[in-house]
Amino acid sequence: MRFAKAPLRHGYANQIVTIDLGSGAIETPALDGQIRDYFIGGRALGLYLLHQRITARTSPRDPENPLIFAPGPLGGIPQFPGTSKCMAISLSPLTGIPGVSNFGGHFGAYLKYAGFDALEITGKSDTGCMIVIDGFRQEITLTEMAATDQVFDMERSLVEHFVQAGHDRKDIVFLTTGVGAAHTTYGCINSHYFDPTKPVDGTKGLFRTKQAGRTGLGSVMMDKGIRAIVVLADYPRGENPFGAADWDQAKQAGAKLGRVIRDVDPQSLKMYRKGSAGLIAFMNKQEYQSLPVNNYQFGSDPRADQITGKFYAEHLFEHRGMDGCFPGCNLRCTKGGWVTLTSGEFNGRKVWVDGPEYETAAGFGSNLGMWNAEFIMEANWHCDNYGIDTITTAVVMAFIMECFQRGYLTQADTDGLELTWGAEETALRFIRQIAYGETELATAAGRGMLSVVDWVAERYIARTGQADPRAELLQFAMQTKGLPFSLYRTHRSLSMQASYAAASDIGAHHAAAWLIKVDLLGAFPTLADKARALITYPRVRLGNDNLGLCKLPWVDVFNPESENVGNSDKYINPASQEIYADFYNGVFGTNLTWEQIFAQTDRDINLQRVMNVLFYGQAVGGQDWIPDRAVGPIDDALYEAEKDYHDEELVAVPGKTQADIGRMKTAEKRELLMQHRKEQLRRLIQAYYQERGWTANGIPTPDTLKKVGLWPFLKEEARTEISALAG
């Protein structure tokens, strides 16, 4: 199909592309101006398109469940650091509710350069297909394509095909997934782009990948029969190629943020050398106890020095080249290096590994009791190659290891496989088993955390004749709403507990409200402060997702001028937020403060909650909780491991003195501590609901939805359900 495109205006292409794989129909409707101006783009626009396509009865495997990709209007503008983000949105096969995952690389930018603000795919291909959006020829094609099990084999064949067709590598971007997406509910989508600066065998240039890993949207892609989505495009040329209202203002904002990054990062976190793995050293500090060790049982370990960002920077990362996942970003935190594989059919092969990011380094490192940085990189590569989410894979494996530790599993249950802390070879073998669904345990693990809990319980009952252990297993099965935790041990951060429980509507992920670091630093001393932070931080973080912006240039690069901004939370980095506002206003021709800009995010936060209400009904608030392990020690030994800290906390419990605590047995103290922490969490969640204008059950009221202007955009089904439950 041929299509027309107009010059970008205020960062928008002002059209979307819809593809029905069942019928082969392709359309390129204009992006309605009212919808564009209200939902802005990215995550918010994708959620709106999802809402319009589904009902309360739609399941993730239904043909009508759309797979949506949406960059934001500020994405793809290289004159500002960190404009590389694109959003993937669909119903999640892992959780059943709307799933959202952001990813870097060039795909979102190139989709816009080709002429589209969003790509929406429905239906299923019977034979398997490749979608090609050619921005040079202004043509969209669907081509039959056979499955390829492994992502990097597919990468090589796709690149060869399009280079032979006459395309420059820098003009080719594409999305893929692998065999693991067919056998799990947490398939990841790989976003491939060409990096011309990285040295390879005496020359320069290789294809690199970023991932949309969370919520299993690669499994939706595989279920639809999509083998690859390719975009062919080039950067817009000329003066003011993105149609900014004030191009000079936009460029000046980018230059200003670039100077902050240049001056601050080399003296602070050193992201340009360590990447996000540099965070391991902070979380591992004795006073924070927030690095998950052995399935979040412990929060610190002296062996963590072997997997910190500093270790990677000094021993494994290849620093030559640019290391930005999009031109114009001088943070350069997209680290990677070469590793020789040690397992199975790949034994002895030298491969490039993009990463690990912090989550993967902690997931396959400390949380599995693995202290080998090269093992972590190899596990990272296998997950990318098979097309499965590293976070979910690692956290499910950690749960299984603890089941072995506590006697809920034995080798008799698992055909001789014994997953234990530190067992690298067995872990690599199990990753492959998950990807191919090779055993009963691997198949159960591939369905997700709640499925593997059921499988372990059934095996335990059959082997021992004992009572159903599900209640005990769920204490350390680290998930919320079915989504396994990202890699933060939250015992010492009440704010992060509430973030995982309630502020993140996709499940236990940190994208909405990554509060743990600033909470540990003392940013939110009162319950009211914490509740307010659960509003303000998601506004900015998810607002970045709507605009197509990366969070790291403001999250991880503290602008010194923020110390001097009055009447503001310095930890949200207000001086840099003002730079973002300058960029926004320069592109859009507005005059908004950063607070006004990001307050708009309340619209899509409420929309996602409405869709969760359609799925859960009156029980939606009951899903806003976390396992006991995320709250505190679930056995006496774990209490004793941090005894002094726990005892000191108990002194603050009303009616208890130091002498009272000293006379109590460990089991009594642990029970009192858990009761106290759970009550604090319940109070914070209720305070959060109140701040949001939701009911005590976590349901947005009609008045709240009308106040933020969302009500007219909701389908009748949603308005009826909300009115019945909260009206």
Secondary structure in CASP SS format (residue, H / E / C, confidence):
PFRMAT SS
TARGET T0000
AUTHOR 0000-0000-0000
METHOD secondary structure of the structure
MODEL  1
M C 1.00
R E 1.00
F C 1.00
A C 1.00
K C 1.00
A C 1.00
P C 1.00
L C 1.00
R E 1.00
H C 1.00
G C 1.00
Y E 1.00
A C 1.00
N C 1.00
Q E 1.00
I C 1.00
V E 1.00
T E 1.00
I E 1.00
D E 1.00
L C 1.00
G C 1.00
S C 1.00
G C 1.00
A E 1.00
I E 1.00
E E 1.00
T C 1.00
P C 1.00
A E 1.00
L C 1.00
D C 1.00
G H 1.00
Q H 1.00
I H 1.00
R H 1.00
D H 1.00
Y H 1.00
F H 1.00
I C 1.00
G C 1.00
G H 1.00
R H 1.00
A H 1.00
L H 1.00
G H 1.00
L H 1.00
Y H 1.00
L H 1.00
L H 1.00
H H 1.00
Q H 1.00
R H 1.00
I C 1.00
T C 1.00
A C 1.00
R C 1.00
T C 1.00
S C 1.00
P C 1.00
R C 1.00
D C 1.00
P C 1.00
E C 1.00
N C 1.00
P C 1.00
L E 1.00
I E 1.00
F E 1.00
A E 1.00
P E 1.00
G C 1.00
P C 1.00
L C 1.00
G C 1.00
G C 1.00
I C 1.00
P C 1.00
Q C 1.00
F C 1.00
P C 1.00
G C 1.00
T C 1.00
S C 1.00
K C 1.00
C E 1.00
M E 1.00
A E 1.00
I E 1.00
S E 1.00
L E 1.00
S C 1.00
P C 1.00
L C 1.00
T C 1.00
G C 1.00
I C 1.00
P E 1.00
G E 1.00
V E 1.00
S E 1.00
N E 1.00
F E 1.00
G C 1.00
G C 1.00
H C 1.00
F H 1.00
G H 1.00
A H 1.00
Y H 1.00
L H 1.00
K H 1.00
Y H 1.00
A H 1.00
G C 1.00
F C 1.00
D C 1.00
A C 1.00
L E 1.00
E E 1.00
I E 1.00
T E 1.00
G C 1.00
K C 1.00
S C 1.00
D C 1.00
T C 1.00
G C 1.00
C E 1.00
M E 1.00
I E 1.00
V E 1.00
I E 1.00
D E 1.00
G C 1.00
F C 1.00
R C 1.00
Q C 1.00
E E 1.00
I E 1.00
T E 1.00
L E 1.00
T E 1.00
E E 1.00
M C 1.00
A C 1.00
A C 1.00
T C 1.00
D C 1.00
Q C 1.00
V H 1.00
F H 1.00
D H 1.00
M H 1.00
E H 1.00
R H 1.00
S H 1.00
L H 1.00
V H 1.00
E H 1.00
H H 1.00
F H 1.00
V H 1.00
Q H 1.00
A C 1.00
G C 1.00
H C 1.00
D C 1.00
R H 1.00
K H 1.00
D H 1.00
I E 1.00
V E 1.00
F E 1.00
L E 1.00
T E 1.00
T C 1.00
G C 1.00
V H 1.00
G H 1.00
A H 1.00
A H 1.00
H H 1.00
T C 1.00
T C 1.00
Y C 1.00
G E 1.00
C C 1.00
I E 1.00
N E 1.00
S E 1.00
H E 1.00
Y E 1.00
F E 1.00
D E 1.00
P E 1.00
T E 1.00
K E 1.00
P E 1.00
V E 1.00
D C 1.00
G C 1.00
T E 1.00
K E 1.00
G E 1.00
L E 1.00
F E 1.00
R E 1.00
T E 1.00
K E 1.00
Q E 1.00
A E 1.00
G C 1.00
R H 1.00
T H 1.00
G H 1.00
L H 1.00
G H 1.00
S H 1.00
V H 1.00
M H 1.00
M H 1.00
D H 1.00
K C 1.00
G C 1.00
I E 1.00
R E 1.00
A E 1.00
I E 1.00
V E 1.00
V E 1.00
L E 1.00
A C 1.00
D C 1.00
Y C 1.00
P C 1.00
R C 1.00
G C 1.00
E C 1.00
N C 1.00
P C 1.00
F C 1.00
G C 1.00
A C 1.00
A C 1.00
D C 1.00
W H 1.00
D H 1.00
Q H 1.00
A H 1.00
K H 1.00
Q H 1.00
A H 1.00
G H 1.00
A H 1.00
K H 1.00
L H 1.00
G H 1.00
R H 1.00
V H 1.00
I H 1.00
R H 1.00
D H 1.00
V H 1.00
D H 1.00
P H 1.00
Q H 1.00
S C 1.00
L C 1.00
K C 1.00
M H 1.00
Y H 1.00
R H 1.00
K H 1.00
G H 1.00
S H 1.00
A H 1.00
G H 1.00
L H 1.00
I H 1.00
A H 1.00
F H 1.00
M H 1.00
N C 1.00
K C 1.00
Q C 1.00
E C 1.00
Y C 1.00
Q C 1.00
S C 1.00
L C 1.00
P C 1.00
V E 1.00
N C 1.00
N C 1.00
Y C 1.00
Q C 1.00
F E 1.00
G C 1.00
S C 1.00
D C 1.00
P H 1.00
R H 1.00
A H 1.00
D H 1.00
Q H 1.00
I H 1.00
T C 1.00
G H 1.00
K H 1.00
F H 1.00
Y H 1.00
A H 1.00
E H 1.00
H H 1.00
L C 1.00
F C 1.00
E C 1.00
H C 1.00
R C 1.00
G C 1.00
M C 1.00
D C 1.00
G C 1.00
C C 1.00
F C 1.00
P C 1.00
G C 1.00
C C 1.00
N C 1.00
L C 1.00
R C 1.00
C C 1.00
T C 1.00
K C 1.00
G E 1.00
G E 1.00
W E 1.00
V E 1.00
T E 1.00
L C 1.00
T C 1.00
S C 1.00
G H 1.00
E H 1.00
F H 1.00
N C 1.00
G C 1.00
R C 1.00
K E 1.00
V E 1.00
W E 1.00
V E 1.00
D E 1.00
G C 1.00
P C 1.00
E C 1.00
Y H 1.00
E H 1.00
T H 1.00
A H 1.00
A H 1.00
G H 1.00
F C 1.00
G C 1.00
S H 1.00
N H 1.00
L H 1.00
G C 1.00
M C 1.00
W C 1.00
N C 1.00
A H 1.00
E H 1.00
F H 1.00
I H 1.00
M H 1.00
E H 1.00
A H 1.00
N H 1.00
W H 1.00
H H 1.00
C H 1.00
D H 1.00
N H 1.00
Y H 1.00
G C 1.00
I E 1.00
D C 1.00
T H 1.00
I H 1.00
T H 1.00
T H 1.00
A H 1.00
V H 1.00
V H 1.00
M H 1.00
A H 1.00
F H 1.00
I H 1.00
M H 1.00
E H 1.00
C H 1.00
F H 1.00
Q H 1.00
R C 1.00
G C 1.00
Y C 1.00
L C 1.00
T C 1.00
Q H 1.00
A H 1.00
D H 1.00
T C 1.00
D C 1.00
G C 1.00
L C 1.00
E C 1.00
L C 1.00
T C 1.00
W C 1.00
G C 1.00
A C 1.00
E H 1.00
E H 1.00
T H 1.00
A H 1.00
L H 1.00
R H 1.00
F H 1.00
I H 1.00
R H 1.00
Q H 1.00
I H 1.00
A H 1.00
Y H 1.00
G C 1.00
E C 1.00
T C 1.00
E H 1.00
L H 1.00
A H 1.00
T H 1.00
A H 1.00
A H 1.00
G H 1.00
R H 1.00
G C 1.00
M H 1.00
L H 1.00
S H 1.00
V H 1.00
V H 1.00
D H 1.00
W H 1.00
V H 1.00
A H 1.00
E H 1.00
R H 1.00
Y H 1.00
I H 1.00
A H 1.00
R H 1.00
T H 1.00
G C 1.00
Q C 1.00
A C 1.00
D C 1.00
P C 1.00
R H 1.00
A H 1.00
E H 1.00
L H 1.00
L H 1.00
Q H 1.00
F H 1.00
A C 1.00
M C 1.00
Q E 1.00
T E 1.00
K C 1.00
G C 1.00
L E 1.00
P E 1.00
F C 1.00
S C 1.00
L C 1.00
Y C 1.00
R C 1.00
T C 1.00
H C 1.00
R C 1.00
S C 1.00
L H 1.00
S H 1.00
M H 1.00
Q H 1.00
A H 1.00
S H 1.00
Y H 1.00
A H 1.00
A H 1.00
A H 1.00
S C 1.00
D C 1.00
I C 1.00
G C 1.00
A C 1.00
H C 1.00
H C 1.00
A C 1.00
A C 1.00
A C 1.00
W C 1.00
L C 1.00
I H 1.00
K H 1.00
V H 1.00
D H 1.00
L H 1.00
L C 1.00
G C 1.00
A C 1.00
F C 1.00
P C 1.00
T C 1.00
L H 1.00
A H 1.00
D H 1.00
K H 1.00
A H 1.00
R H 1.00
A H 1.00
L H 1.00
I H 1.00
T H 1.00
Y H 1.00
P H 1.00
R H 1.00
V H 1.00
R H 1.00
L H 1.00
G H 1.00
N H 1.00
D H 1.00
N H 1.00
L H 1.00
G C 1.00
L C 1.00
C C 1.00
K C 1.00
L H 1.00
P H 1.00
W H 1.00
V H 1.00
D C 1.00
V C 1.00
F C 1.00
N C 1.00
P H 1.00
E H 1.00
S H 1.00
E H 1.00
N H 1.00
V C 1.00
G C 1.00
N C 1.00
S C 1.00
D C 1.00
K H 1.00
Y H 1.00
I H 1.00
N C 1.00
P H 1.00
A H 1.00
S H 1.00
Q H 1.00
E H 1.00
I H 1.00
Y H 1.00
A H 1.00
D H 1.00
F H 1.00
Y H 1.00
N H 1.00
G H 1.00
V H 1.00
F H 1.00
G C 1.00
T C 1.00
N C 1.00
L C 1.00
T C 1.00
W H 1.00
E H 1.00
Q H 1.00
I H 1.00
F H 1.00
A H 1.00
Q C 1.00
T C 1.00
D H 1.00
R H 1.00
D H 1.00
I H 1.00
N H 1.00
L H 1.00
Q H 1.00
R H 1.00
V H 1.00
M H 1.00
N H 1.00
V H 1.00
L H 1.00
F H 1.00
Y H 1.00
G H 1.00
Q H 1.00
A H 1.00
V H 1.00
G H 1.00
G H 1.00
Q H 1.00
D C 1.00
W C 1.00
I C 1.00
P C 1.00
D H 1.00
R H 1.00
A H 1.00
V H 1.00
G C 1.00
P C 1.00
I C 1.00
D C 1.00
D H 1.00
A H 1.00
L H 1.00
Y H 1.00
E H 1.00
A H 1.00
E C 1.00
K H 1.00
D H 1.00
Y H 1.00
H H 1.00
D H 1.00
E H 1.00
E H 1.00
L H 1.00
V H 1.00
A C 1.00
V C 1.00
P C 1.00
G C 1.00
K C 1.00
T C 1.00
Q H 1.00
A H 1.00
D H 1.00
I H 1.00
G H 1.00
R H 1.00
M C 1.00
K C 1.00
T H 1.00
A H 1.00
E H 1.00
K H 1.00
R H 1.00
E H 1.00
L H 1.00
L H 1.00
M H 1.00
Q H 1.00
H H 1.00
R H 1.00
K H 1.00
E H 1.00
Q H 1.00
L H 1.00
R H 1.00
R H 1.00
L H 1.00
I H 1.00
Q H 1.00
A H 1.00
Y H 1.00
Y H 1.00
Q H 1.00
E H 1.00
R H 1.00
G C 1.00
W E 1.00
T C 1.00
A C 1.00
N C 1.00
G C 1.00
I C 1.00
P E 1.00
T C 1.00
P H 1.00
D H 1.00
T H 1.00
L H 1.00
K H 1.00
K H 1.00
V C 1.00
G C 1.00
L C 1.00
W H 1.00
P H 1.00
F H 1.00
L C 1.00
K C 1.00
E H 1.00
E H 1.00
A H 1.00
R H 1.00
T H 1.00
E H 1.00
I H 1.00
S H 1.00
A H 1.00
L H 1.00
A H 1.00
G C 1.00
END
